[in-house]
Amino acid sequence: GARALFLRAIEIDPTNARAHAYCANSCFIIWAAYWTAEREPMFEEFFRHAKRAVALDDSDSSARWILGLAHLYRRQYEDARVHFEKALENNPNYTEARIFYGFFLTAIGQPDAAMEQLDLAKRHNPFDLSWDPWVKGITLFTARRYREAIDVFNQMPEPINEIRGWLAASYAQAGCLTEARHSLDEFLRVAKCDMAVYPGDRLEDWRQYWHAAIEYREQRDFDHLFDALRAAGLQ
């Protein structure tokens, strides 16, 4: 897949910062989606390539925001902030960096500030139907704006499976328990086919997965999410 091609690019030119950055990003997606049974080595590869990318070119905004993401998932929030802000300083019009800066702000419990960043990103690129609704929906859920979160998640033409989980949580918190149960059942059904290792059918089995979806700084934000998934039917 993509990771193999990025590794090949690095083999051809080990000093190419962008190849390291994109390789890191592909490792992150494989790790977060549970597409490998070897998750710890995949995360280490993610962090290693992200660090290497910035070491090779510290003005590259892609390298910067991807390293910011790696620090976020290591719960090194101030280090993460430095790299996200540097990415935007280097290129204020870079939509993806701004969207993930918004994701960072949501993770540290500032969803309103995150929405400002996402609105800015939307003005720069009104046509992003991949990252923007994904992060915006998570931000709205975290801000307890469930109906808006549901609307945003439902706009995604080809959602990854994680979105079905967020939808289940959003429906549950909005009091739409039939829709929540349906979304949760669909999430679990796809997960059984999609994941290298299926965690199980209990809420406890899924905690690690949701820490890979977003590494909230505050436990109360995880409690809010897990309460919603419990209400949707994850026992």
N, C-alpha and C positions, 0 to 999 in steps of 0.2 A: 504493500500500500504506500501511502504518502511518506511514512517514516522511512521506508526502505529507499525511496528516491532521494530524500533529503540526506540520508547517510551516504548514498552514492555521490551526491554533490559535494559533501564534506571530504570524501575520499579524493575527489578530483581537485578540490581547492580547500584545504583545511583552514585557510585564513578568511574564508567568506563568512562574515558575521551574519548576514541574512539567512544563509543556509543553516547555521547553528540555531538561530532564533526560531525558524520555522520547524526545524527538527524538534526543538524543545516543545513547541506548541503541539505538534502531533503526538509527542509522548504524553503531554498533559491530557489530551482528549482520550487517548487509549487508557490511561490511568483512571480518569474520572468516570468513564463510561463502563469500567470493569470489563474491557475487551481483552484483558490478559489476566492469567492467574498469578503472574509474577508482578504484583503491583508495586512492591517496595523498590525493586531494581528499576522499574519504569519511572517511578517518581525521581529517583536519584539521577537517572539519565536526563529527565526533564530539567532538573536544577543545574546539572553540570553543563548542558548545552546552552542554557539561558545565561549562566555566568560567563561562559566562553564567548558568547555573542557580544556581550557588553565589553568584555576585556579587549576584543578585537576592534570594536567600533562603538565608543560610548556616546556617539551622536546619533546612532541609529534608533529611531523611535520604536520600531518593532522589537528590537532587542530589549529596549528599556521596559516596555509595558509587559513583555512576557516574563522578564526577570521579576518585575513587580508582582506578577501573578504567582510566581514560584515562592516569593517571600510571604505573600498573603497565606498560602497554604501551609507554610512552615510556621504560621502564627507570628511572624516577624513584621508586625504591622507598620512600624515606623520606617523600616527598610523598604517595605513595599511602597509606602507613600512617596519616598524619595524618587524611586524609579518611575512610578506613574507620572509624577509631576515633571520630572526631567523629560519624559517622552513628549509631554504636551508643550513644554518649553521649547524643545527642539522643533516640534511641528504642531502648532495649535490647531491645524485643520485636519488632523489625522483622526478620523471617525472611530476606528477600532480602539485606539489608545484612550479616547475620551469615554467610550462606552465602558471599557474595563476599569477606568478610574471611577466611574459611577458604581460599578460592581463592588469595587473596594470600599467606597463610601457606604454602600448598603451593608457590607459585611461588618463594618465597624459601628453600625447603628445610626447612620446618618442618611436615611432614605430620602429625606426632602432635599438635601444637598445633592444626592445622587440624581434625583429627577431633573435638577437644573442642568447637570452635565449631559444627561440623556436628551434633554430638549435641545441643547446646543448641538449635540451630535446629529440629531434629526434634521436640524437646519442645514448642516454641512452636507448631509447625505440622506435625503428623504426616502431613498429606495432600498435601504438595508432591511431585508426581511429575515435575516438569520440571527445575528447577535443582538440587534436592538430590541426586538420584542421579547426575546429570551430574558435579557437582563432587566428590561423594563417591567416585565411581569413579576419577576422575583422581587424587584424593588417595591412595586405596588403591594404585593402580598406582605412584605416585611413592614410596610407602612399601614397595614390593616385596611387597605383599599381593595377589598376582595372582588367586587363587581368589575372594577376597572381591570384588575389582574386577569380575570376570566376572559374579558373582551380581548385583551392583548394576546393572551396565550392562544385563543381561538382564531386569531388572524394568521397564525403561522401555517404556511402551506404544507410543509413536510416536517413536522416537529420531531426532534429526537425524543426518545422515550422518557427522559427526565421531565419533559414538559407535562406529560400525562400525570406524573406524580405531583407536580406543582398545581396542576389543574384540580386534582383530587383534593389537595389541601385547601385550595382557594374556595372550591364549591362547599367543602365541609364548614369552613369558617363563615361562609355566606349563608349557611343554613340550608343549602340545597343537597340534602343527604343522598337522594337517589342518584343525582348526577355525580356526586362525589364517589359513591360506591362503584358506579359504572366506570369512571375514569381510573379508579384504583385497580379494578379487575383487569382493565385493558393494560395498565402499566405493568402489573405482575405477569400477565400473559406474554407480553412482548419481552419482558426481562428474562423469562425462562428460555427464550430462543436467542436473545441478543447477547447475554453476558457470558463471559468465559466461566465464571463461577456464580451460580445463583445463590444469593445470601440465605434465603429461607422465607417463611411466610409470617414471621412475627415481627413486630415493630423493632424489637431489640436487634434483630438480624440486620436491620437497614440503617442503623445509626452511622456506621462508617461511610456508607454510600452517600448519605446526606452531608456529612462533613466534607466529602469530595465535591459535592454540588456547590456548596458555599461554606467557607470557613468563617462563620459568624464569630465575632470576638466575645459576645455576651451569651451566656448560657440561656438567658430568658428568650432570645430569638430562636434558639434551637427548641426550647420548650414549646414555644408558640407553634412551630412547624410540626413537632411530634404530636402535640395535642390534636392538631388538625388531621394528621394522618391516622391517628387513633380513631377520631370521630368518623373518618371516611371508611373505616373498617379494618385497619391493620392492627391486629391484636397483639 
